[in-house]
Amino acid sequence: MLFDHRRQIFAGLLLGGGLIMGTAKATPQAAKEHRNEQAAQRVQDWQSLIAQSMHLSDAEKLKAVNAFFNQQVRFGEDQELWGQIDYWASPLETLELGAGDCEDFAIAKYYTLRLLGISEHSLRLVYTTLASTKQAHMVLGFWPGSGTTPLVLDNLNLEILPIAQRLDLQMQFAFGPAHLYRFEQSSLQVAGDIELLPHWQVLMARMKREGTGEVSL
């Protein structure tokens, strides 16, 4: 089953050994086999990224993870990818498809940085709107320390910049494992519980079934 396959992948990732990809089934569709090989390669590259980045500084980890997903994953709308208006994919789902929307980029970067030891207190997923179009957009925010200006990891702008320099984004709210936060300049104030985001709850349940819930999002 698909979840068993992903659980094997994640077990290999955490153990630091070879990925357990399973035996490929023969299929007359060469294009499908090629896509499966590409998906397996992306997951293997993800494993290598994590193994090679453990010793890096926080700033270097941010740069490596941001670049990896921006290069490995293409943008795609949920309707195209999942046949749904709004679907929050797990990191393994995003890597398997090689595509995702802004939420999927942000979630995958968040989870990978958590695997690399970045504290959950430094990371927040941030809902914004694009200043030019008012379109909703999600990014990942990194707070280096208490009272510091956060940095933004984004799939639209490949450069990691302080939030104050992202004049193209209007910050709406942020969230982490337990709470929603409102912005007061560059600092955050608790505004509610995470239960107010049902998509987050659904994602957490799916990741537990995959076997990827060991590191709390």
FENMO-V649125 format. One record per pair of residues at least 6 apart in sequence whose ideal C-beta (glycine too) atoms are under 7 Angstrom apart, sorted by the first residue. I is the first residue (numbers start at 1). GAP is how many residues later the second one is. Records with the same first field share a line. If there is no record, write none. Layout:
I=GAP ; GAP
//
This chain:
3=206 ; 207
5=17
6=86 ; 204 ; 205 ; 206
7=203 ; 204
8=12 ; 14
9=10 ; 11 ; 34 ; 83
10=200 ; 201 ; 202
11=9 ; 200
12=6 ; 7 ; 8
13=34 ; 37
16=35
19=24 ; 25 ; 28
21=19
24=9 ; 12
27=6
38=60
39=56 ; 57 ; 59
42=30 ; 53 ; 56
43=52
45=27
46=49
49=15 ; 19
50=62 ; 65 ; 66
53=8 ; 11 ; 63
54=62
56=8
58=60
61=52 ; 55 ; 57
62=80 ; 89 ; 91 ; 98
63=97
65=44 ; 47 ; 48
66=43 ; 87 ; 94
69=36 ; 39 ; 40
70=85 ; 88
72=26
73=21 ; 25 ; 26 ; 27 ; 32
74=24 ; 25
75=26 ; 80
76=23 ; 24 ; 25
77=24
78=6 ; 7 ; 8 ; 9 ; 23
79=6
81=16 ; 18
86=113
88=15 ; 19 ; 111 ; 115
89=11 ; 15
90=113 ; 116 ; 117 ; 120 ; 122
91=16 ; 17 ; 20 ; 21 ; 121
92=118 ; 120
94=6 ; 10 ; 14
102=35 ; 36 ; 53
103=35
105=50
106=19 ; 32 ; 33 ; 34
109=31 ; 44
110=13 ; 15 ; 30 ; 107
111=104 ; 106
113=10
114=6 ; 101
115=100
120=56 ; 57 ; 96
122=20 ; 21 ; 22
123=17 ; 19
124=17 ; 50 ; 51 ; 52 ; 57 ; 64
125=13 ; 15 ; 49 ; 50
126=12 ; 13 ; 14 ; 15 ; 45 ; 48
127=9 ; 11 ; 45 ; 46
128=9 ; 11 ; 41 ; 42 ; 43 ; 44
129=6 ; 7 ; 8 ; 41 ; 43
130=7 ; 38 ; 39
131=36 ; 37 ; 38 ; 39
132=36
137=32
139=13 ; 14 ; 15
140=13
141=9 ; 11 ; 22 ; 33
142=8 ; 9 ; 11
143=7
149=13 ; 14 ; 15 ; 37
150=13 ; 36
151=9 ; 10 ; 11
152=8 ; 9 ; 11 ; 14
153=7
163=8 ; 23
164=22
171=12
173=7 ; 8 ; 9 ; 18
174=7 ; 14
175=6 ; 19 ; 22
177=17 ; 39 ; 40
178=16
179=11 ; 13 ; 14 ; 15
180=11 ; 12 ; 14 ; 16
181=7 ; 8 ; 9 ; 10
182=7 ; 9
194=6
195=6
204=9 ; 13
207=6
//
